[in-house]
Amino acid sequence: MGTKIILGAAAVFVIVSAVLFYLLNDKINSIQAQQTASEQQQQKKITELSAQLKADRETLASQVGMTEKELNARSAELRRSQQAAETRLAEEANAAVTAVNTEVTGVKTDVTSVKGDVASTKSDLEATKAKLERAIGDLGLQSGLIARTRDELDTLKHRGDRNYYEFTLKKGKDRTPVSTISLQLRKTDAKRNKYTLDVLADDRTIEKKDRNIFEPLQFYTGRDHMLYELVVNDIQKDQISGYLSTPKGAPQPAVQ
């Protein structure tokens, strides 16, 4: 009895398994069939699209008077030309940027150098200005700043307070025009740093006798009675050098 039951259950299992296997195999075959149909449909679309693209290319080639092979070659040539042009433009742009950067660096260097020169010049002028002194002129009036050297005279010129005219006089020479007046050297004494000269202004002669080096010689001249100052800062045998200082609004010498 027990054996029959076991055999019956086994038979049922076999039958059920066979049915399930059949159904599963049928499902697998159906899926495979659907996949094959889908692949065939996709392949058909790809083939149709490829044919359409080929037809379009042939039409385009026909319109421009080329075969498809010539059109392909022309397209490849155009792509190469475009790439070469892009490369060339990039190289030129880089070269231009490099050149501009180089010029900018050079300009910055020049500007820095100029700033340094200006600062140095300003420092020199300030140092020279500190050495300048005032003195009482031979008329008993307070003079302007006295320049003992060329650098100090350049400093006074840069101040722009007055006009300055340099001169050199030689003994025995005729009168020498300086600004709107004339000067004539009479005598020098290099050992004692003294000299004598004549100032010719407003049709009159003013003698400045036995004057010292760096001594401000003062005199009035012109219609407006302006105060002029004369300073000799170098005395040699038969020769002196110095400068004439006039007010800013004084008449200017005539242009020859």
ABEGO torsion letter per residue (X at the ends): XAAAAAAAAAAAAAAAAAAAAAAAAAAAAAAAAAAAAAAAAAAAAAAAAAAAAAAAAAAAAAAAGBBAAAAAAAAAAAAAAAAAAAAAAAAAAAAAAAAAAAAAAAAAAAAAAAAAAAAAAAAAAAAAAAABBBBBBAAGBBBBBBBABAAAAAAAAAAGABBBBBBBBBBGBBBBBBEABBBBBABBBAAAGBBBBBBBBGGBBBBBBGBBBGBBBBBBBEAAGBBBBBBBABBBBGBBBBBBBBBAABBBBBBX
